[in-house]
Amino acid sequence: PAYDIVLFLGLYQHLPKTSRKNTLLAALSLANVWFAIRTPQSIWQSDKLEEFIEQQGFHLAEHSKADLDRQGGLYIYQRTNPKQA
């Protein structure tokens, strides 16, 4: 299955560290066009999530820096080559 948009908001940091990237990868694979993620900035940087998401075929379309310290920024990615239905 694939969805036009997948929201992954405030989840990543609550997952066990050993399964975070695999869970994120599974969520990214479900996103046909759009993927939105929010996680604290410290985790975003330490886990190099921007690089990881871009390696999966997405590019950053929008970024809101509101509440970076506590909740983290909101990052909206678009799949570079959407899957064909």
N, C-alpha and C positions, 0 to 999 in steps of 0.2 A: 504493500500500500504506500501511497504518497499523498501528501497534503500540500496545498498551495502555501500555507504558512505553518510553521511550528514555533510555539512559544516555549522558551526554556528559561523562565523567569524566577530567579531566587532558588533554584534547585541545586545547581552544581556544587556549591559550598557545603551542602548538607549530605552529599554522597560520600561514602567511604573513599579515601584517597586512592585506594587500589583499583577502584572501578570507575572513577570519574571520567577519564578519557574515553573508555569504552562505551559508557552510557551516553556521553556527548556525541560520540561517533554514530551511535544508533539513532539518536534524535536527528542529527544532520542528514542521515540517509533517508529519513522520512520527509524531509523538506524539499518539495519540488521547486519552489521559487524563493520563498522568504524564510529566514530564520532569525528569531529575536532571542537575545540572551541578556541576562542581568546577573552579575555576580560582583562581590566586593573587589575593589581595585587591586588590593594586595594579592588576591588569588589570581585575578586576571593576568597580572604581570608575572607572578612566580610560575604559573603553569603555561605561560606563553600562549594564551588562548587565541589571540588574534592570528598568530602564525599558524596554529593548528587548524583553525576554521578555514583560513584561506587555502591551506593545503588540500582541503576537502572540496574545493571548487567554488568557493563563495568569495564575494568582495564586499567590503563595508559600504553600505548605502547611506546609513544615518547613525549618528552617535549623539546621545544626550548625556551631558556631563552632570546633570542634576544629582545631588547626593552621592558623589563619588566615594566619600569616606565610609559611609555606613552601608548603603545598599549596593553601591557601585553604579557605573554608568549603564545606560541601556544601549545596546549595540544591535543594529538591524542590518542583516546581511542579505544579499541577493545572490542566488546561484548564478554563476557566470554562464553556464549552458544548461537551462532548465531541461528536465527529462521530458521526453515526448510521450504523450498519452497513448 
